[in-house]
Amino acid sequence: MSPLRGWPSFPDELPDFDPAGAPERPDALFLAWLADAGEHALAPHATILSTVDFDGVPDARVVILKEVDAAGWQVATSALSPKGRQLAANPRVALTSFWPQRARQVRIRGTATPATDEISAADFRERSPASRVESLTGNQSEVLTDAAELARAVRAAEHRVAAEPDAVPAGWTRYLITADTVEFWQGRHDRQHIRLRYTRQGTGWHTERLWP
Ligand SMILES: Cc1cc2nc3c(=O)[nH]c(=O)nc-3n(C[C@H](O)[C@H](O)[C@H](O)COP(=O)(O)O)c2cc1C
């Protein structure tokens, strides 16, 4: 038997989820689950952003959620990065959050829209100096052939952050992800997992249960 089968997926104690009592809006339920996850997990606001590349092939990576409200889910990245270029060509995305300590998954499908330059710049300036250095270092996801070149670029970025604390790298962008569907999955040990999907309908949301 594969040794991978031995690992437990979820803790013994799982939270309950009553879809009948779920809020009318998915952002409200997401925020409630996020707050709950924050009491049990590191980085509950880390989520997987899936995009589609120029050949129609899916791509995915972890990003941090910056804001969630009735408008949607916000993330930030460089528009010059692979994912940024993919978003410019095809704004259709998915977000997937997974909180194993609570046996909860949320799947969002929607569209990403870049925020204004002012909002994106403000996002960047709120970041810690270390993460500003990281972004100002640039060349994200390019092939690194010489580690010394990275060290030089990091030093240059550190000098820049110290000399120009308001500097914003070209392309830094906040994206608002407007959801079309949001599905909440609550795992259960009896495998009768509880799934509730919200689908946008006019100005409101339609909800339906899904089979496990
Ligand atoms: C916990 C965690 C949080 C991350 N947060 C972000 C983020 O908010 N924005 C970002 O651009 N990359 C973030 N990254 C890095 C991305 O996963 C990815 O490596 C990078 O953005 C390059 O992706 P791309 O080549 O698809 O553009 C994070 C990675 C981890 C593991």
The ligand as an SDF file (V2000), in Angstrom:
LIG
                    3D

 31 33  0  0  0  0  0  0  0  0999 V2000
    2.2370   31.7070    1.2090 C   0  0  0  0  0  0  0  0  0  0  0  0
    2.5660   32.3460   -0.1240 C   0  0  0  0  0  0  0  0  0  0  0  0
    2.0640   33.6030   -0.4050 C   0  0  0  0  0  0  0  0  0  0  0  0
    2.3320   34.2150   -1.6250 C   0  0  0  0  0  0  0  0  0  0  0  0
    1.7610   35.4340   -1.8990 N   0  0  0  0  0  0  0  0  0  0  0  0
    1.9490   35.9930   -3.1000 C   0  0  0  0  0  0  0  0  0  0  0  0
    1.2560   37.2000   -3.4510 C   0  0  0  0  0  0  0  0  0  0  0  0
    0.4370   37.7340   -2.6900 O   0  0  0  0  0  0  0  0  0  0  0  0
    1.5090   37.7480   -4.6640 N   0  0  0  0  0  0  0  0  0  0  0  0
    2.3880   37.1710   -5.5430 C   0  0  0  0  0  0  0  0  0  0  0  0
    2.5730   37.7280   -6.6300 O   0  0  0  0  0  0  0  0  0  0  0  0
    3.0260   36.0180   -5.2650 N   0  0  0  0  0  0  0  0  0  0  0  0
    2.8330   35.4150   -4.0680 C   0  0  0  0  0  0  0  0  0  0  0  0
    3.4650   34.2340   -3.7640 N   0  0  0  0  0  0  0  0  0  0  0  0
    4.4010   33.6430   -4.7620 C   0  0  0  0  0  0  0  0  0  0  0  0
    3.5930   32.9300   -5.8760 C   0  0  0  0  0  0  0  0  0  0  0  0
    3.0830   31.7080   -5.3830 O   0  0  0  0  0  0  0  0  0  0  0  0
    4.4280   32.6780   -7.1490 C   0  0  0  0  0  0  0  0  0  0  0  0
    5.5600   31.9010   -6.8300 O   0  0  0  0  0  0  0  0  0  0  0  0
    4.9150   33.9620   -7.8060 C   0  0  0  0  0  0  0  0  0  0  0  0
    3.9580   35.0100   -7.7130 O   0  0  0  0  0  0  0  0  0  0  0  0
    5.2100   33.7270   -9.2970 C   0  0  0  0  0  0  0  0  0  0  0  0
    4.0420   33.2690   -9.9450 O   0  0  0  0  0  0  0  0  0  0  0  0
    3.8610   33.3130  -11.5450 P   0  0  0  0  0  0  0  0  0  0  0  0
    5.1500   32.8200  -12.1250 O   0  0  0  0  0  0  0  0  0  0  0  0
    2.7210   32.3790  -11.8120 O   0  0  0  0  0  0  0  0  0  0  0  0
    3.5530   34.7320  -11.9310 O   0  0  0  0  0  0  0  0  0  0  0  0
    3.1770   33.5740   -2.5720 C   0  0  0  0  0  0  0  0  0  0  0  0
    3.6590   32.2900   -2.2970 C   0  0  0  0  0  0  0  0  0  0  0  0
    3.3560   31.6810   -1.0960 C   0  0  0  0  0  0  0  0  0  0  0  0
    3.8470   30.2570   -0.8480 C   0  0  0  0  0  0  0  0  0  0  0  0
  1  2  1  0
  2  3  1  0
  2 30  2  0
  3  4  2  0
  4  5  1  0
  4 28  1  0
  5  6  2  0
  6  7  1  0
  6 13  1  0
  7  8  2  0
  7  9  1  0
  9 10  1  0
 10 11  2  0
 10 12  1  0
 12 13  2  0
 13 14  1  0
 14 15  1  0
 14 28  1  0
 15 16  1  0
 16 17  1  0
 16 18  1  0
 18 19  1  0
 18 20  1  0
 20 21  1  0
 20 22  1  0
 22 23  1  0
 23 24  1  0
 24 25  2  0
 24 26  1  0
 24 27  1  0
 28 29  2  0
 29 30  1  0
 30 31  1  0
M  END
$$$$
